[in-house]
Each structure stands twice: as C-alpha cells, then as structure tokens.
C-alpha cells in the first residue's frame, strides 16, 4: 500500500512537470536586441519574437543588431520594418555590443545603400513583410544583393499573411516614411539629397501579430494617437500585449502613450519601445526618465526591453518569466 501511495505521488509530480513544460512550450518569447547587454538604451529598437512553433520574427532591426552575423539573431524567418527611417531599417549598425555608452552607442558599420534589414534578410533567407509601398523597394534591394526579390512580401491594412504559426497584419501609423537618398544610391539618391528631399514609401505601419498560442500583440512602430488603436487593435483584434513607442517629439510621448494603453487598447501587458533616452542603469529604470513616467502612468503591467533578456508571455498576455 505504501508503494502505491508513493507511486501516485510520483505520478502526480511527473504530471505536474509535464504540464509545466507544456505551458512553457506554449509561450511566446520576446528578446530585445539593444546596444548594451541588460540595458534599455537610447536607440534600442530591435526585438525578436519567437512563436511556440519556433517561428522567429525580427522587428525593426535598426542600428543595434550587429549585422547578419550577430550571434544573438539565430534563425530568422521574417523581418518586419515599420518604416524607412535609419534608426528602424538600419542605415548603420553596431560592430558588437557594449561599444560606446548607453546614451551614445557607437555605430561604425555603414549598411547603405542596402540597409541592415535587407542584409539580415538576405543572409537568413528570411521574408521581409511590410505594408504600404515598401515591398517593391525591398524586393529591388534583395535582388541587388543576390537574394530572392520574392522574399519581400506585402501585407496591407485589413489583410494578413501567415509565416509559420504567426499571422501578420499591418495597421495604420501616423508618422513620416521617406526613403533617404543614401538608401537609394546613384545619381537619383544624390539628386534627392542635394534637393533636401526623400522618396515616398507610402504610409508607415504598425503590426498586429497573432501567435499560435492565441496571443495577440500590437507593435506600434512610430506613431501618434490613432483611431485605429481603439477600433482595430483594441476592439477588433483585442490585443493583449502592446509594444508601445514613448519617445516624444517624434512619436507619442509617455502621457499620450499611456492614453493609448489605458483608454484605447487596454492590454494585459506593455513593453516600452523607442524611448530615445538611456532609460536604465544596471537594468533598473532611471528616475525622471520618460520610461519611468510611462511606467507610473500605465494601468497595465509594464516591462523594460532589457537587451538580451528574454521575456515569455502566455496567450492572455501575461508575462510568465523574465519579467
């Protein structure tokens, strides 16, 4: 009888371990790729989203991914680009992490006219998923570096495209989206620069990602407040996780971003993005920063995107580890 009781207890423990492992396996993992390990620095934009099925998406590679050989990248199935500004698409990038300071990272490697995003997608044989008028531009860039131009794929507002277990759609963002002459190259690029003009790439975008565990995440890109944040992101898709820009002047500031989160979307969790400041020291938020202000104003649990530190989220948007 004692043996049977022990067996029952053992089986219960084993079942609990299995259930716990299955729960962990069904979570979305998010890893920020910033300029300095364990910190949230001034020009950090990039994040890798990993679906429970292993699909991996790189969002706004920008300047803090050390090119396609950055060991933090691993497998990448798709690259998402919210808009064509250099700090998001990657006009230059770090040579390695922890160079310079958190307030003034060093970006010695110029990636023009291709951009960091194109170079990464080409090396990883990844799709570039964008909306607006950006896919044709990225297709030409992929072709110029010997990659398949068909890997640049369109998903316009109201539609969706699936990569692995992740359904991707774009949503409107209110921002600018010009292509700098240096990204175009040649005489046309020179003429644009000389005239003080940029090429038009259509409206910028945000993304709504629906993962295989049911998690719906909104990636704001660079934007002001939009009606679609309530009607589409909140009411239609019912996003439970928001990656929200708070940088002020160029995008929503912390007060405006808090309004979006608290009144329009009402998610279960928020990750700060695009703060345009050295927001942390020793992994802790610095007093008096925009990041601290937003964290105080946000009604939802709010997390700092500390570079290299992976966070896991369940289907309801709750952060379960690395929080």
SEDOTOR-738032 format. One record per residue (C-alpha): z, x, y. Coordinates in Angstrom, 1 decimal, decimal comma. Example, Ala and Ser with C-alpha at 12.3 -4.5 7.8 and 13.67 -1.06 7.14 Angstrom:
! SEDOTOR-738032
+--------+--------+--------+
|     c3 |     c1 |     c2 |
+--------+--------+--------+
|    7,8 |   12,3 |   -4,5 |
|    7,1 |   13,7 |   -1,1 |
+--------+--------+--------+
This chain:
! SEDOTOR-738032
+--------+--------+--------+
|     c3 |     c1 |     c2 |
+--------+--------+--------+
|    0,0 |    0,0 |    0,0 |
|    0,8 |    2,9 |    2,3 |
|   -2,6 |    4,3 |    1,6 |
|   -4,3 |    1,1 |    2,5 |
|   -2,4 |    0,8 |    5,9 |
|   -3,4 |    4,4 |    6,7 |
|   -7,0 |    3,6 |    5,8 |
|   -7,0 |    0,6 |    8,0 |
|   -5,6 |    2,6 |   10,9 |
|   -8,1 |    5,3 |   10,3 |
|  -11,0 |    2,9 |   10,2 |
|   -9,8 |    1,3 |   13,5 |
|   -9,6 |    4,7 |   15,2 |
|  -13,0 |    5,6 |   13,9 |
|  -14,5 |    2,3 |   15,1 |
|  -12,9 |    2,8 |   18,5 |
|  -14,5 |    6,3 |   18,7 |
|  -17,9 |    4,9 |   17,7 |
|  -17,6 |    2,0 |   20,3 |
|  -16,6 |    4,5 |   23,0 |
|  -19,6 |    6,8 |   22,1 |
|  -21,9 |    3,8 |   22,2 |
|  -20,6 |    2,8 |   25,6 |
|  -21,1 |    6,3 |   26,9 |
|  -24,6 |    6,4 |   25,5 |
|  -25,5 |    3,2 |   27,3 |
|  -24,6 |    4,5 |   30,8 |
|  -26,9 |    5,8 |   33,5 |
|  -26,2 |    9,4 |   34,5 |
|  -26,8 |   10,5 |   38,1 |
|  -26,7 |   14,2 |   39,1 |
|  -27,2 |   15,2 |   42,7 |
|  -29,1 |   18,5 |   43,2 |
|  -27,9 |   19,9 |   46,5 |
|  -27,9 |   23,3 |   48,2 |
|  -24,4 |   24,3 |   47,2 |
|  -22,5 |   23,6 |   44,0 |
|  -19,8 |   21,0 |   44,2 |
|  -20,5 |   20,1 |   47,8 |
|  -22,4 |   17,5 |   49,8 |
|  -24,3 |   19,5 |   52,4 |
|  -26,4 |   18,8 |   55,5 |
|  -29,8 |   18,5 |   54,0 |
|  -29,0 |   17,3 |   50,5 |
|  -31,3 |   14,5 |   49,3 |
|  -32,3 |   15,1 |   45,7 |
|  -30,8 |   13,2 |   42,7 |
|  -31,8 |   13,0 |   39,0 |
|  -31,3 |    9,6 |   37,4 |
|  -31,2 |    9,6 |   33,6 |
|  -31,6 |    6,3 |   31,7 |
|  -29,7 |    5,8 |   28,4 |
|  -33,0 |    6,3 |   26,5 |
|  -33,4 |    9,8 |   28,1 |
|  -36,0 |    8,9 |   30,8 |
|  -35,3 |   11,2 |   33,8 |
|  -36,4 |   10,4 |   37,3 |
|  -36,2 |   12,8 |   40,3 |
|  -35,6 |   11,1 |   43,6 |
|  -36,6 |   12,8 |   46,9 |
|  -36,7 |   16,4 |   45,7 |
|  -36,7 |   17,6 |   49,3 |
|  -35,6 |   21,2 |   50,1 |
|  -32,6 |   21,6 |   47,8 |
|  -34,4 |   21,8 |   44,4 |
|  -35,4 |   25,4 |   43,8 |
|  -38,9 |   24,6 |   42,8 |
|  -40,2 |   23,6 |   39,4 |
|  -38,2 |   26,4 |   37,7 |
|  -34,8 |   25,2 |   39,0 |
|  -32,7 |   25,2 |   35,8 |
|  -30,9 |   22,1 |   36,9 |
|  -34,0 |   19,9 |   36,6 |
|  -34,6 |   19,9 |   32,8 |
|  -37,1 |   17,3 |   31,7 |
|  -38,5 |   15,1 |   34,4 |
|  -40,6 |   12,1 |   33,6 |
|  -41,3 |   10,8 |   37,1 |
|  -40,9 |   12,0 |   40,7 |
|  -40,0 |    9,4 |   43,4 |
|  -40,8 |   10,1 |   47,0 |
|  -39,5 |    7,6 |   49,7 |
|  -41,7 |    9,1 |   52,5 |
|  -43,6 |   12,1 |   53,6 |
|  -41,1 |   13,9 |   55,8 |
|  -40,5 |   17,5 |   54,8 |
|  -36,8 |   17,1 |   54,0 |
|  -37,7 |   14,4 |   51,4 |
|  -41,0 |   15,5 |   50,0 |
|  -40,2 |   19,2 |   50,3 |
|  -42,1 |   21,3 |   52,8 |
|  -40,0 |   24,3 |   51,8 |
|  -37,0 |   24,9 |   49,5 |
|  -34,1 |   27,0 |   48,4 |
|  -34,7 |   30,1 |   46,3 |
|  -31,4 |   29,5 |   44,5 |
|  -28,2 |   27,5 |   45,0 |
|  -25,4 |   28,6 |   47,3 |
|  -27,6 |   30,6 |   49,7 |
|  -26,6 |   30,3 |   53,4 |
|  -23,8 |   27,8 |   54,3 |
|  -23,3 |   24,1 |   53,7 |
|  -24,1 |   23,4 |   57,3 |
|  -27,1 |   25,8 |   57,4 |
|  -28,7 |   26,2 |   54,0 |
|  -31,5 |   28,7 |   53,6 |
|  -35,0 |   27,5 |   52,6 |
|  -37,1 |   30,7 |   52,4 |
|  -39,7 |   29,4 |   50,0 |
|  -42,6 |   27,6 |   51,6 |
|  -44,2 |   25,0 |   49,4 |
|  -47,0 |   23,9 |   51,7 |
|  -49,6 |   22,5 |   51,6 |
|  -48,7 |   21,3 |   48,1 |
|  -45,0 |   20,3 |   48,7 |
|  -42,1 |   20,8 |   46,4 |
|  -42,5 |   17,3 |   44,9 |
|  -46,1 |   18,0 |   43,8 |
|  -45,3 |   21,4 |   42,4 |
|  -42,5 |   20,0 |   40,3 |
|  -44,6 |   17,0 |   39,1 |
|  -47,4 |   19,3 |   38,1 |
|  -45,2 |   21,8 |   36,2 |
|  -43,3 |   19,0 |   34,4 |
|  -46,4 |   16,9 |   33,8 |
|  -44,5 |   14,1 |   35,4 |
|  -45,8 |   11,0 |   37,2 |
|  -45,4 |   10,6 |   41,0 |
|  -44,5 |    7,0 |   41,6 |
|  -44,9 |    5,8 |   45,2 |
|  -46,0 |    2,8 |   47,2 |
|  -47,9 |    2,3 |   50,4 |
|  -50,9 |    4,7 |   50,9 |
|  -49,1 |    7,8 |   49,4 |
|  -50,5 |    7,7 |   45,8 |
|  -54,1 |    8,7 |   46,8 |
|  -52,7 |   11,7 |   48,8 |
|  -50,5 |   12,8 |   45,9 |
|  -53,4 |   12,4 |   43,5 |
|  -55,5 |   14,8 |   45,5 |
|  -52,7 |   17,2 |   45,7 |
|  -52,1 |   17,1 |   42,0 |
|  -55,9 |   17,7 |   41,4 |
|  -55,8 |   20,7 |   43,8 |
|  -53,1 |   22,5 |   41,7 |
|  -54,9 |   21,7 |   38,4 |
|  -52,8 |   18,7 |   37,3 |
|  -54,0 |   15,3 |   36,4 |
|  -54,5 |   13,2 |   39,6 |
|  -54,0 |   10,0 |   37,5 |
|  -50,3 |   11,0 |   37,3 |
|  -50,0 |    9,8 |   40,9 |
|  -49,4 |    6,1 |   40,4 |
|  -49,0 |    3,2 |   42,7 |
|  -46,3 |    0,5 |   42,8 |
|  -46,5 |   -1,7 |   45,8 |
|  -43,8 |   -4,1 |   47,2 |
|  -43,4 |   -7,1 |   44,9 |
|  -44,8 |   -5,3 |   41,8 |
|  -43,3 |   -3,0 |   39,3 |
|  -44,2 |   -0,2 |   36,9 |
|  -42,2 |    1,0 |   33,9 |
|  -41,5 |    4,6 |   33,0 |
|  -39,7 |    4,9 |   29,7 |
|  -36,8 |    2,5 |   29,9 |
|  -36,8 |    2,3 |   33,7 |
|  -38,6 |   -0,4 |   35,6 |
|  -39,5 |    0,8 |   39,1 |
|  -40,4 |   -1,3 |   42,2 |
|  -40,7 |   -0,4 |   45,8 |
|  -39,1 |   -2,3 |   48,7 |
|  -39,7 |   -2,0 |   52,4 |
|  -38,0 |    0,6 |   54,6 |
|  -38,1 |    0,8 |   58,4 |
|  -38,9 |    4,4 |   59,3 |
|  -41,9 |    6,6 |   60,0 |
|  -44,1 |    8,1 |   57,4 |
|  -46,6 |   10,6 |   58,9 |
|  -48,1 |   13,5 |   57,0 |
|  -47,8 |   16,7 |   58,9 |
|  -50,9 |   18,8 |   59,4 |
|  -49,4 |   21,7 |   57,4 |
|  -49,2 |   19,4 |   54,3 |
|  -52,9 |   18,7 |   54,7 |
|  -54,1 |   22,2 |   55,4 |
|  -57,5 |   23,4 |   56,5 |
|  -59,2 |   22,6 |   59,8 |
|  -58,1 |   18,9 |   59,7 |
|  -54,5 |   20,0 |   59,4 |
|  -54,9 |   22,5 |   62,2 |
|  -56,5 |   19,9 |   64,5 |
|  -53,8 |   17,4 |   63,8 |
|  -51,1 |   19,9 |   64,6 |
|  -52,9 |   21,0 |   67,8 |
|  -53,1 |   17,4 |   68,9 |
|  -49,4 |   16,7 |   68,1 |
|  -50,5 |   14,1 |   65,6 |
|  -49,7 |   13,2 |   62,0 |
|  -51,8 |   11,5 |   59,4 |
|  -50,8 |    8,0 |   58,4 |
|  -49,5 |    7,4 |   54,9 |
|  -48,6 |    3,8 |   55,2 |
|  -45,1 |    2,4 |   55,5 |
|  -42,2 |    4,3 |   53,9 |
|  -40,4 |    2,8 |   51,0 |
|  -37,1 |    2,3 |   49,2 |
|  -36,8 |    1,8 |   45,4 |
|  -35,2 |   -0,7 |   43,1 |
|  -34,7 |    0,8 |   39,6 |
|  -33,7 |   -1,4 |   36,7 |
|  -32,4 |    0,7 |   33,8 |
|  -32,3 |   -0,2 |   30,1 |
|  -28,6 |   -0,9 |   30,2 |
|  -29,1 |   -3,6 |   32,8 |
|  -28,0 |   -1,5 |   35,8 |
|  -30,0 |   -2,3 |   39,0 |
|  -29,9 |    0,4 |   41,6 |
|  -31,2 |    0,4 |   45,2 |
|  -32,4 |    3,7 |   46,7 |
|  -32,7 |    3,1 |   50,4 |
|  -34,8 |    6,1 |   51,4 |
|  -34,7 |    6,5 |   55,1 |
|  -34,4 |    3,1 |   56,7 |
|  -32,8 |    0,9 |   59,3 |
|  -31,4 |   -2,5 |   58,5 |
|  -34,0 |   -4,8 |   57,0 |
|  -34,0 |   -8,5 |   56,0 |
|  -35,3 |   -7,5 |   52,5 |
|  -32,0 |   -5,7 |   51,8 |
|  -30,4 |   -9,2 |   51,5 |
|  -33,3 |  -11,3 |   50,3 |
|  -34,9 |   -8,9 |   47,9 |
|  -32,3 |   -6,2 |   47,0 |
|  -29,2 |   -8,4 |   47,1 |
|  -30,4 |  -11,9 |   46,3 |
|  -33,5 |  -11,3 |   44,1 |
|  -32,6 |   -8,1 |   42,2 |
|  -28,8 |   -8,3 |   42,6 |
|  -28,4 |   -4,5 |   42,8 |
|  -25,0 |   -3,3 |   41,6 |
|  -25,4 |    0,3 |   42,7 |
|  -26,6 |    1,4 |   46,2 |
|  -27,7 |    4,9 |   47,2 |
|  -27,4 |    4,5 |   51,0 |
|  -28,5 |    6,7 |   53,9 |
|  -25,9 |    7,0 |   56,6 |
|  -27,3 |    9,8 |   58,8 |
|  -27,5 |    8,0 |   62,2 |
|  -30,2 |    8,5 |   64,9 |
|  -33,0 |    8,9 |   62,3 |
|  -31,7 |    6,2 |   59,9 |
|  -28,8 |    3,8 |   59,7 |
|  -25,5 |    5,2 |   60,8 |
|  -22,3 |    4,7 |   58,9 |
|  -21,5 |    1,4 |   60,7 |
|  -24,9 |    0,0 |   60,2 |
|  -25,0 |    1,2 |   56,6 |
|  -21,6 |   -0,4 |   56,0 |
|  -23,0 |   -3,7 |   57,2 |
|  -25,9 |   -3,4 |   54,8 |
|  -23,5 |   -2,8 |   51,9 |
|  -20,7 |   -5,2 |   52,8 |
|  -22,7 |   -8,2 |   54,2 |
|  -26,2 |   -8,0 |   52,7 |
|  -26,2 |   -6,4 |   49,3 |
|  -22,5 |   -6,5 |   48,1 |
|  -22,9 |   -4,0 |   45,3 |
|  -20,2 |   -2,8 |   42,8 |
|  -20,6 |    0,9 |   43,9 |
|  -22,2 |    3,0 |   46,5 |
|  -23,3 |    6,6 |   46,6 |
|  -23,7 |    8,2 |   50,1 |
|  -27,0 |    9,8 |   50,9 |
|  -28,7 |   11,6 |   53,8 |
|  -25,5 |   12,2 |   55,9 |
|  -27,1 |   15,0 |   57,9 |
|  -23,9 |   16,9 |   58,0 |
|  -21,8 |   19,3 |   55,9 |
|  -19,7 |   16,4 |   54,6 |
|  -17,4 |   18,2 |   52,2 |
|  -15,3 |   21,3 |   51,8 |
|  -14,0 |   22,1 |   48,3 |
|  -15,6 |   18,9 |   47,1 |
|  -13,4 |   16,8 |   49,4 |
|  -14,7 |   14,8 |   52,4 |
|  -14,1 |   16,4 |   55,8 |
|  -12,1 |   14,4 |   58,3 |
|  -14,0 |   13,0 |   61,2 |
|  -17,4 |   13,1 |   59,5 |
|  -19,9 |   10,2 |   59,2 |
|  -19,3 |   10,3 |   55,4 |
|  -15,5 |    9,7 |   55,9 |
|  -16,2 |    6,9 |   58,4 |
|  -18,6 |    5,1 |   56,0 |
|  -16,1 |    5,5 |   53,1 |
|  -13,5 |    3,8 |   55,1 |
|  -15,8 |    1,0 |   56,2 |
|  -17,4 |    0,3 |   52,8 |
|  -15,9 |   -2,6 |   50,8 |
|  -17,3 |   -1,2 |   47,6 |
|  -16,0 |    2,0 |   45,8 |
|  -18,0 |    4,8 |   47,4 |
|  -18,8 |    8,2 |   45,9 |
|  -19,9 |   11,5 |   47,3 |
|  -23,0 |   13,1 |   45,8 |
|  -21,4 |   16,5 |   44,9 |
|  -24,2 |   18,8 |   43,9 |
|  -24,3 |   19,4 |   40,1 |
|  -21,6 |   16,9 |   39,4 |
|  -22,8 |   14,1 |   37,1 |
|  -21,6 |   10,5 |   37,6 |
|  -22,0 |    7,8 |   34,9 |
|  -22,5 |    4,1 |   35,6 |
|  -22,4 |    1,1 |   33,3 |
|  -24,7 |   -1,9 |   33,5 |
|  -22,5 |   -3,6 |   36,1 |
|  -22,5 |   -0,7 |   38,5 |
|  -19,0 |    0,6 |   37,7 |
|  -18,6 |    4,4 |   37,8 |
|  -17,0 |    5,4 |   34,5 |
|  -17,0 |    9,2 |   34,6 |
|  -17,5 |   11,9 |   37,2 |
|  -16,3 |    9,6 |   39,9 |
+--------+--------+--------+
